[in-house]
Amino acid sequence: MPVNKTLGFTLVELVTGIVVLAIALSLFLAFLVPLSVRSVDPIFQVRAAELGQAYMNEIMSKSFDEESSRDGTGLRCNEVGAPLCRAIDPNSTVGNRLVFDDIDDYNNINVTGGQLLNSSNQAILRSDGRNLYEGFSVSVTTFYDDDFDGVNDGASVIGNVKLVTLTVTTPNAEQVSFSAYKTNY
């Protein structure tokens, strides 16, 4: 009489399979989760670049100094017969950017989230009405740097070259910096 064999798995085989599957899934997830967290980094970097470029374009379109002619017909500060350029005010504050008329007005501003406005002083909103740059911040410093070494020439030096440094900080604390020289020519 033939012996009837039952086909199937034993309890030991099932438990072993479950353990192997659990180990494989945990290794897979250990590699996958960090990638999903970092997947937002390129989006933040693109937004930081857009925001930084917009602010830098706005700043660099302004006059070199309060004492410089804005219509192109007058003398520039520090020229013979013109007033001296002004010292950069270390205590500039955020105000209505519509009245900012020279790059010194942007010195030491630090704006974040809902304070980030476009050049018309309006909020920058997404299609759902939320702020596009929520969690971002922008800070700007301006100083005289006539020797182009990236170091402040000092409060007593009033020259013909200013360095504007703008730093955008993303929601994940990454800092993206932009720098540009503005000359009095």
Secondary structure by P-SEA (a helix, b strand, c coil): cbbbbbbcccaaaaaaaaaaaaaaaaaaaaacaaaaaacaaaaaaaaaaaaaaaaaaaaaaccccccccccccccccccccccccccccccccccccccccccccccccccccccccccccccccccccccccccbbbbbbbbbccccccccccccccccbbbbbbbbbcccbbbbbbbbbbccc
